[in-house]
Amino acid sequence: MTEKIDPVLLKGSLKAFERLKDQIQPNWRKENKENPCKDDIPVKSFSKQLDEYNQQIKIALDNNELITFHKLSALVAGNLNDEPKAISHLVESQGLHHRTQVRYRYIKSEIKKNNDQNQSVYGLDPSHFDLGLDSKETYDKLLLKLKQLPSEWYMLQVTKAYDKSEYPTSPSTTHPIHLVVLPTGKNAIPPFTLLLPKPKNNNYDIVSSIKTLLDNNKKDLSRSYTYKQQYWQMRFRQNETMKTAIDEIEKNWLREWRILFIADPIEPSYTTKDLLQIIDKLIIDDKKINGNITIKQIWLLKKIASCSSYLNKEEIDRAVTWVLNGPSKLCKNIIYSIIGKTKFSSAIETEIRKTLVLIVDEFIDYLPFESMSILIKNPVTRFSCFHMVYALFKEYEKSIINGCLEIKLDDCTDNGLGTFVVNPSGDLEKMEKRMKVFIDDWLPNWDGIYHAPPTTQQFIDALSNYTFFMYNGHGSGMNYLPRDTIEKTRAKAIPLLFGCSSLKMLNNGGKFPPISLANQYLTACSPCILGMIWEITDLAADKLTVNFITNFLPSKSKNVWKNIDDDKWSKGLIENEKSCKLNDICQTRENEMLRAISLAKNYSKRQYMTAVATIVRGLPVRICHNK
């Protein structure tokens, strides 16, 4: 039995590591053969010390200190080239607070059932969170669980790298990030990670720019403007500022490694197949490298080739050179072969891709990765940690087919059993009028509430007995149903929360990471939730609602809503804009929810900030018709 460790001493060890941090430089470039540490001995010594503490660390530290511990351990392991250990700690560093909440809620319900047999155990099963006590066991269990997940998913974790703050906080300036590629399916390669430095552009800071924009967003939207033109000028500036920031994320922060956000194609084009065959042949023909190249290197070379249409020549050169540890004959041949095929690479951008399951660190959850130019046409969903992905997958495993949770509807005009709450506060009359016209036309069989707050029982009924629950009003509706009550509900419905900051990660202060209302819905087993990560305007939200619902849910209505005239709509009339082209007078249909929201966001280009704010957390969902 191990000796109990004094938490004070353990914190002292963490402080000691912070002093050692100055001696550790992240190994950004693989071609640098020198040891990345000024002194290797203390780093190895501290790594061993951390391993000894690992089994008791969860008892000794609170959640935020655990986040620090795991990120420190990942940095140490990365510098010692122990990638499996680094991945184990990075996976364990996310979603700690939410996982604790799920465990406590489940234990409470089990205790109640022991005292009253009529009670049922509710909530997500935390037994699926277990990844072992030490990094080796964690890694081995992670590999087994990844193989159980659908091969139709492409999973990537984005983690804010360790900094010297005593407790993890939402950063105010741009910082290094870890990208952890977590391939899924029976034939998946082992996971791997890359550590990306902060951008070198000293004249522009991405994080600072986005946070300043979002901090002022609510004030800018609610301010009174003398002339309408002033309001639209403000909106234009907001849109342009966000577009610039997202472009900087792609080009200067992620650089060539933005391709790691691009999911593999479901059916590769002829161009992609040709490029992959070229990579295989060049490796086989090179006698020096054949047999001395890793699975990770081959995978990355093929990723660069199959995503080459998203990279310029300099980025292709830089990426291939990095993967192969510097210039070589093989390196030159691969670069020339990929660049030589770029004139045929337009087919790559039209490929239908797998679902990107994006695991985002809670402290950088406000970053709109889904709106990068490389992802705007692709299905993307978010989670806070791998543990939640796996637990929710196990909850609905029997209903997940080809990577999507299937919702069965009677026929091609059935839009499911849905309910809604519109304008519960009573002060959004124009929005209420617009939504009533739309719901009466497209969703006539849905029941709901207008212009009145729902009772607690009505809210619980909406989550428990319906397939879809749509909320159109201020915020997330949390003031009508407390978080604690949501967790006690067995949620069947998919919440569609078209309100300001409805899925925003909110800072709680103190020793708590940011939390989102999505935590409660996922704890209650909602398959997924759609919402916004910052403030939006009601008209923009209404247009996004209409575009998404008409893309995703079928209807007997003959009206085409994507080009509706806003002024006529606000007066209760359904009429297309006069500038609408003939080939636009048709209604697209997409059975997968994530692809439908991607289409809806592209329709909302004039309302860019609203489109970018829209995300989905949870499982991919598909509508399936029985007839």
Beta strands, then each sheet from edge to edge (+ up, - down):
strand 1: 153-160
strand 2: 177-182
strand 3: 192-196
strand 4: 355-360
strand 5: 380-383
strand 6: 400-401
strand 7: 404-409
strand 8: 418-422
strand 9: 447-450
strand 10: 468-472
strand 11: 494-497
strand 12: 528-532
strand 13: 614-618
strand 14: 621-625
sheet 1: 3+ 2- 1+ 4+ 5+
sheet 2: 6+ 7- 14-
sheet 3: 9+ 8+ 10+ 11+
sheet 4: 12+ 13-
end
